[in-house]
Amino acid sequence: MTINHLSLLLVSIASAVFYSNFSWAAEKPLFESATPIQAVLTAPITQTYRQRKQDVRLYFDGHFSYKNDQTSHKLPVKIRTRGNFRRLNCDHPPLHLNFVRKGNDNTLFEKQNKLKLVGVCNNSRSHRQLVALEYLAYKIWEEISNHHFRTRLINLSYVDTDQKKKPWTSTTFVIEDINDVAERLNKKVFGVERVSRRQMDMPQTALLELFQLLIGNGDYSTLTTQPGNSCCHNTRLLVDKGAHDGVIPIPYDFDVSGLVNASYAKPPDQYPIRSVRQRYFTGWCKEDRHFLSAIQHINTRRSKIYDRVQNLQILDDATRNKTVRYLDSFFKMINDEKRVKREIIGRCRGNLIQG
């Protein structure tokens, strides 16, 4: 093959990838912008909340209204409570939004189906800051890894058609569906209950473990989950199509992290810390080079991570300053060779996995 033929082939491949991604984004535009959506959810909120403690919870019909480019849209939607701790304990439990794909043509929600909605535990100023911080955690991971859930802020007004609750407005965000993540990355969802450490993509797993240390989160697993659920606890897995190893973990659900620091957050009992603001490394042992490479990579993203904090307008000044100090303490740790050996490599769990 001549150089000219090779050049044409590379250009053709690059063009195909570009137009494939462009077409995919055009078909599913919801997460292509960071501009917060102004929206109204009108539904039987009281009935929905009353089912929070049921093992089998019904969907209730409602409408999701929003404006885009001065055009008003009113979409049918079904809602149901979801989650674990927040579903059972919060005044306003998180919801599933179930849209009808065929009714959403030429809207922001085109070809969207089930979306997780993250909102406040109770509608106070402090809890709105907690939602902002959890959203920030997703955005920090987005800066660190290409393998991430995308998110979109929604300033959402709730209207209860049961007329038991007064309308209220709060900060929320929606999370990309895992099947859409897999499609976007040309992977498949690895829907198993558990995986072995040797199946995992070591560099990506080390990166996730360092990220969880960054945000002070021990409430996750990259290997197991509860029986009957897809692996893993607060982590979803992707693999190349037809593969069973090189498994890529993608984290989610950060409300009990030190970065968020919710009043109900407690560290797991098995770790010798009293507060989620204390960092304790929970990663599995692997060759040192994987941890050191992850540290080097996160350092290259440092300015972008701080930019995320500074540019997130829904953070108030006090929360922003506190968050910067918390991030400062992480970067101080990972740039101290002795602390890396003692507090990261020296605390890894299990036997050493080569490779």
Secondary structure, DSSP 4 states (H G I P E B T S, - for coil): --HHHHHHHHHHHHHHHHHHHHHHHHHS-GGG--SPEEEEEEE-HHHHHHTTT-SS---EEEEEEEEETTEEEEEEEEEEE--SHHHHH-SS--EEEEE-GGG-TTSTTTT--EEEEE--SSSSHHHHHHHHHHHHHHHHHHHH-SS---EEEEEEEEEETTSSS--EEEEEEEE--HHHHHHHTT-EE---SB--GGGB-HHHHHHHHHHHHHHT-----SSB-STTS-S-TTEEEEE-TT-SSSBEEEE---TTSTTT--TT----TTSS-SSTTS----PEEE-HHHHHHHHHHHHHTHHHHHHHHHH-TTS-HHHHHHHHHHHHHHHHHHT-HHHIIIIIGGG-EEEEEP-
